[in-house]
Amino acid sequence: MEFAGQTAIVTGVARGFGRAIVRRLARGGARVVAGDINLPGAEETVALVKQDGGEATAVHLDVSSAQSVQAMVDLALQKYDNRVDILVNNAGIQILKPIEETTDEEWDRVIGVNMKGPFLTCRAVIPVMRKQGRGHIVNIASVGARNGGTYAGVHYVASKGGVLALTKKLGKELGQYGIVVNGVNPGPSLTDMTAEWPRSVIEGVIKNTPLGRMAEPEDIADAVAFLASDAARFISGETIEVNGGITCD
């Protein structure tokens, strides 16, 4: 099992990518701290992990709050051998509005979760990984950060662009400490976030995807598992495109 004895933290675990990522890492032997602002949803994810025979702990988490993030990290250290081997920054929100209808409060909320969240979690976890001399950080961005988005708000696309830049910067900054930092750019995916898209948009996405379908959460989880494993030990500051061939470059 590629993650046996390792401790992982995953954010945004109540559904979709996050739930699939937690289950995939736990199946690989990781002990997972699963954080979400939706605690009942996080607890449902943990229950599924335990049904699979894995180990996980649910925690209430507001990724836009430094205090909440630190409490999650402290819990991971106390519960699982005072170490954090893997951090997956998955928590994200989207508000579907054109820019002229977007309020200041909506902009701040999306940026606070999608961009400030990874900053806060990385800042809290990196000292632990530096002390260990190793660690894997995986940031979930979006193909929208590259192509402007299929059906997404400007704040979502801008925030995911920030995640890509953060990934590159930390990949350069942290390599000297044995910490590798990479990202995953999912294409349009079958999650709650796309459930409100018009059917015409969904059909257009599928038509323009060479592999002929939208991504499943498990497609993203498998890419994360690769980047979180020692198989990716000499890859850092990079982002894998998991979009069925939409970008093809």
JOSUL-V920711 format. One record per residue. RES is the residue in one small letter. OMEGA is omega in whole degrees, -180 to 180 (999 if undefined). D_CENTER is the distance of its C-alpha to the mean C-alpha in Angstrom with 1 decimal. Layout:
RES	OMEGA	D_CENTER
RES	OMEGA	D_CENTER
This chain:
m	-168	21.6
e	-178	19.3
f	-177	17.5
a	179	20.7
g	-178	21.3
q	177	17.9
t	180	15.8
a	171	12.1
i	177	10.1
v	178	7.0
t	179	6.6
g	-167	7.3
v	-171	9.0
a	-176	12.2
r	167	11.8
g	-177	10.6
f	-174	7.5
g	179	6.7
r	180	10.4
a	180	10.7
i	179	8.3
v	-179	10.3
r	-180	13.4
r	179	13.1
l	179	12.6
a	177	15.4
r	177	17.6
g	176	17.4
g	180	18.9
a	170	16.2
r	-167	16.8
v	167	13.7
v	-170	13.4
a	-174	11.5
g	176	11.3
d	176	11.7
i	175	14.4
n	-175	15.7
l	177	17.2
p	177	19.1
g	177	16.2
a	179	14.5
e	175	17.9
e	177	18.2
t	179	15.1
v	178	16.8
a	178	20.1
l	177	18.9
v	-178	17.7
k	174	21.2
q	178	22.9
d	-178	21.4
g	-178	23.0
g	-177	19.9
e	179	19.3
a	179	16.8
t	178	17.2
a	178	16.1
v	174	16.1
h	-175	16.4
l	168	14.0
d	-173	14.3
v	179	11.7
s	-180	14.4
s	179	16.9
a	-180	17.6
q	179	19.7
s	178	17.3
v	-178	14.6
q	178	17.6
a	177	18.8
m	180	15.7
v	178	16.0
d	178	19.7
l	179	19.4
a	-179	17.4
l	-179	20.2
q	-173	23.0
k	-170	22.0
y	167	20.9
d	172	23.4
n	179	22.4
r	172	19.6
v	-177	15.8
d	-174	15.2
i	171	11.4
l	176	8.6
v	179	4.9
n	-176	3.6
n	-174	2.1
a	180	5.9
g	177	7.9
i	180	11.6
q	174	14.2
i	-174	17.9
l	177	20.2
k	172	23.0
p	-172	25.0
i	-176	25.1
e	177	28.6
e	-177	27.6
t	-180	24.6
t	175	25.5
d	-178	24.9
e	179	23.3
e	176	20.8
w	-177	19.9
d	-179	19.5
r	-179	17.4
v	178	14.8
i	-179	14.8
g	179	14.7
v	-169	11.5
n	-178	9.6
m	178	11.3
k	-180	13.1
g	178	10.4
p	176	8.7
f	-178	12.4
l	-179	13.5
t	177	11.3
c	-179	12.1
r	-179	15.6
a	-173	16.0
v	-174	14.8
i	178	16.3
p	178	19.9
v	-179	19.3
m	177	18.1
r	179	21.0
k	179	23.4
q	-175	22.3
g	179	22.5
r	176	19.4
g	178	15.6
h	175	12.5
i	178	9.5
v	-179	6.6
n	178	5.0
i	178	3.8
a	-179	7.3
s	173	10.1
v	177	13.5
g	178	14.9
a	179	14.5
r	-173	17.1
n	178	19.3
g	175	19.3
g	177	17.7
t	-176	19.5
y	-173	19.7
a	178	17.6
g	-178	18.7
v	-180	19.4
h	178	17.3
y	-178	14.2
v	179	15.1
a	-179	16.2
s	-179	13.1
k	172	11.0
g	176	13.9
g	178	13.7
v	177	10.2
l	180	11.9
a	177	14.9
l	-180	13.2
t	180	11.8
k	-178	15.5
k	-179	17.1
l	176	15.5
g	178	16.1
k	-173	19.7
e	-168	20.1
l	-179	18.8
g	-178	20.2
q	180	23.5
y	-180	22.1
g	-179	20.7
i	177	17.0
v	-176	15.1
v	-180	12.2
n	-178	10.7
g	173	8.3
v	176	7.9
n	178	9.8
p	167	10.1
g	177	13.5
p	-169	14.9
s	179	13.8
l	178	15.6
t	177	13.7
d	-177	15.2
m	180	14.0
t	-177	16.5
a	-179	19.0
e	177	21.0
w	175	21.4
p	-179	25.1
r	180	26.2
s	178	27.6
v	179	24.2
i	-179	22.7
e	178	25.9
g	178	25.7
v	-178	22.2
i	180	23.4
k	-176	26.6
n	177	25.0
t	-177	22.6
p	180	24.5
l	167	23.2
g	176	24.3
r	171	21.4
m	180	18.1
a	169	15.0
e	178	14.6
p	-179	11.4
e	176	12.8
d	179	13.0
i	-179	9.3
a	180	9.3
d	177	12.3
a	177	11.0
v	-179	8.3
a	177	11.4
f	-177	13.5
l	179	11.8
a	-176	11.5
s	178	15.2
d	173	18.4
a	180	19.0
a	-172	16.8
r	180	18.7
f	175	20.4
i	178	17.5
s	-179	16.0
g	-177	15.2
e	178	14.5
t	178	12.2
i	176	12.7
e	179	13.7
v	-171	13.1
n	176	15.5
g	178	18.6
g	-179	20.6
i	-177	20.4
t	174	20.3
c	174	22.3
d	999	22.9
